[in-house]
Structure formats: C-alpha cells, structure tokens
Amino acid sequence: MNMRLQCADIQLDLSYPRIMGIVNVTPDSFSDGGRHATVDAAVAQAHELIDAGADIVDIGGESTRPGAESVSVDEELARVIPVIAALRGCGVVVSVDTRKPEVMCAAIAAGAHMVNDVEALQADGALEVVAQSNVALCLMHMPGNPKTMQALTDYDDVVVTVTDFLKSRIALLLATGIASDRVVIDPGFGFGKNLTQNLQLLKHLDRIVTLNYPVLVGMSRKSMLGLITGRSIEERLAAGLAAHLYAVKQGANIIRVHDVAACRDALTVWKMIGDVA
Ligand SMILES: Cn1cnc2c(O)nc(N)nc21
C-alpha cells in the first residue's frame, strides 16, 4: 500500500492510523438557528475537531443514515460550500461527504482536498468531475441507497461481495487515469449490512486491506454498536473505540469518528506501543 495519500496539495502520511472527524451540516445536527447559524456552528465544530487532533474533517450536508431523505443539490450546496470555503487554509485535509457531482465540483473549487462518496462515484458525471482534479477519493460499498440499502442484505458472502465491488471500482478509476495514490477504500459499515455481516467485515477486514489501498472505516455511534451493547447513540464511545482499534489492528488506516479527542488518545497509546522496541 502506498504510505502517502495525495489530497490535492496535501500529502497525508499513512504510516500510522489517522482520524477523520465528522461534521454534519444538517439543520437537525444543530440548534435550529437556520442557515447562518448552521454554517457558523459547523465551522466552529470543525475547528474544535481539528484542535482535538483530527487529521481530516469530513463535511456532509445530506444524512446517509438508513431511511434518510435525500437533499436537493441546491440545499446541499448551500449547506456545505460555505463551510468548506471557511476552512480554506485550516491546516488539515478537508473532505466533502457527498454523492452529487455538482457538490463535488463546487467543493473542490472551494478548496476541498478529498471527496468521500458513500456511492463510490457511481453517479453520472462523478468520475469525470474528480478525474479533472487531484483530490483524494474514498470509495465506499453501499448496496442501493440510504432508503433501500437495509433491505439489500442478501449476500452469499459479504466479505467477497464487498471486496469484489471495491476491486471493480478501483479498476474503473485507474482506467480513467486517476492515480492510485489518491484512492481510499471503505467497506461501508452499517450500509446495507446486518449485525452479523458488519462483524464479519470487521473480523475479516484484513482481506480488504490486502487489496493494497488505504482503508477507511466508520463505526462511530452506529446501530451495530447499539445492538451489541444496548447503549443509546450518545453512549457508544467505548464500543466504538473497541471496534475501531480492532480495525486498526487489522490494518485500517483512517477511522471516521465523532469523538476525535477520545480517539486521539486511543491511537496515541496504539502508536506508542507500535513504536517501542
Ligand atoms: C458519510 N458516512 C457515514 N458513515 C460512513 C462510513 O462508514 N464511511 C464513509 N467513507 N463515509 C461515511
């Protein structure tokens, strides 16, 4: 695996695990003070995550949780572009979490260094938009879309299906001329997988790691952790740290979390152990 991820003008060293902090710019994420308050709150939250140790901040304007309603292009643009523009020069990788080519294009123009697409650039025009840039790309596995995916959990072998999907997307990107050091892959925990299938993907994550591309995982606060522990969404930090450290042990390179400070401490312990003779 290449140890440096090309994120536009930033090269991210992946010789040790990195943290992607989550910034949801969706009105229900913040006190409903309307657009301006939402953008300001999102920018402030991004800076909090950066101060807490995030290597990447992931700016999303459309919820991708199961059953989530889709958001129009104009609404998503209005939510995320002002935040991305305000983060120009912030010193860390700024990622845009979107499935829409129009949002990718505007985000890249506003200074985004990475596109995080839960649909792995399958939307018409998405591949063309990113091929004309040098941003990093995260390709995630999701059957269907957030409204249909939870009914699409009939796999012969979820690890084989997900691995084959990621291999096919990688091949398509390389054939489009996209450099391999821009590509990150992600099994998509919680996207069209039941609990057993999520745990199988985690247990056998090494088989995705052997595709030899940086692996991003995101299990923070997800329902798979609630099903195991019985904890509510606000009480899943310990479970999330355990799952993410297991993924790092399997070779994951980037973990996508809400609680950056706690994750930073966990990875600092991890790195110290790794660095000792
Ligand atoms: C936007 N989003 C929500 N969960 C995610 C996950 O697990 N991976 C990636 N890449 N994006 C996610």
The ligand as an ORCA input file, in Angstrom:
! r2SCAN-3c Opt
* xyz 0 1
  C     -20.811      9.591      5.428
  N     -20.515      8.331      6.118
  C     -21.233      7.752      7.109
  N     -20.665      6.591      7.503
  C     -19.548      6.427      6.719
  C     -18.559      5.417      6.621
  O     -18.590      4.327      7.411
  N     -17.578      5.572      5.699
  C     -17.526      6.647      4.899
  N     -16.500      6.727      3.991
  N     -18.448      7.656      4.944
  C     -19.443      7.523      5.838
*
